[in-house]
Amino acid sequence: MNHTKEIRDFIITNFIFGDAAALQDKDDTSFLDSGIIDSTGMLELVMFLEQTYDIKIEPEEMVPENLDSVNKVGQFLSRKLAKTAGAA
């Protein structure tokens, strides 16, 4: 399942305050490099993912490779959910 829209909507609502044009067709935009999310915002994103998708994100998973763009978060979430489903 592709959760990209939910992730994008969360970022637009909580970090760029409804300015959808800032991310339109730019799902590879780095949150950190572009200043969309800072370190505190990254924790907010992690809490959103954990609460919304009933997952636990480990400290070692909180790296830019997993959480620094809409696409990276979507791919990470898909892997995490698949792993969780496989363990159940």
Rosetta blueprint (number, residue, H / E / L):
1 M L
2 N L
3 H L
4 T H
5 K H
6 E H
7 I H
8 R H
9 D H
10 F H
11 I H
12 I H
13 T H
14 N H
15 F L
16 I L
17 F L
18 G L
19 D L
20 A H
21 A H
22 A H
23 L L
24 Q L
25 D L
26 K L
27 D L
28 D L
29 T L
30 S L
31 F L
32 L L
33 D L
34 S L
35 G L
36 I L
37 I L
38 D L
39 S H
40 T H
41 G H
42 M H
43 L H
44 E H
45 L H
46 V H
47 M H
48 F H
49 L H
50 E H
51 Q H
52 T H
53 Y H
54 D L
55 I L
56 K L
57 I L
58 E L
59 P H
60 E H
61 E H
62 M L
63 V L
64 P H
65 E H
66 N H
67 L H
68 D L
69 S L
70 V H
71 N H
72 K H
73 V H
74 G H
75 Q H
76 F H
77 L H
78 S H
79 R H
80 K H
81 L H
82 A H
83 K H
84 T H
85 A H
86 G H
87 A H
88 A L
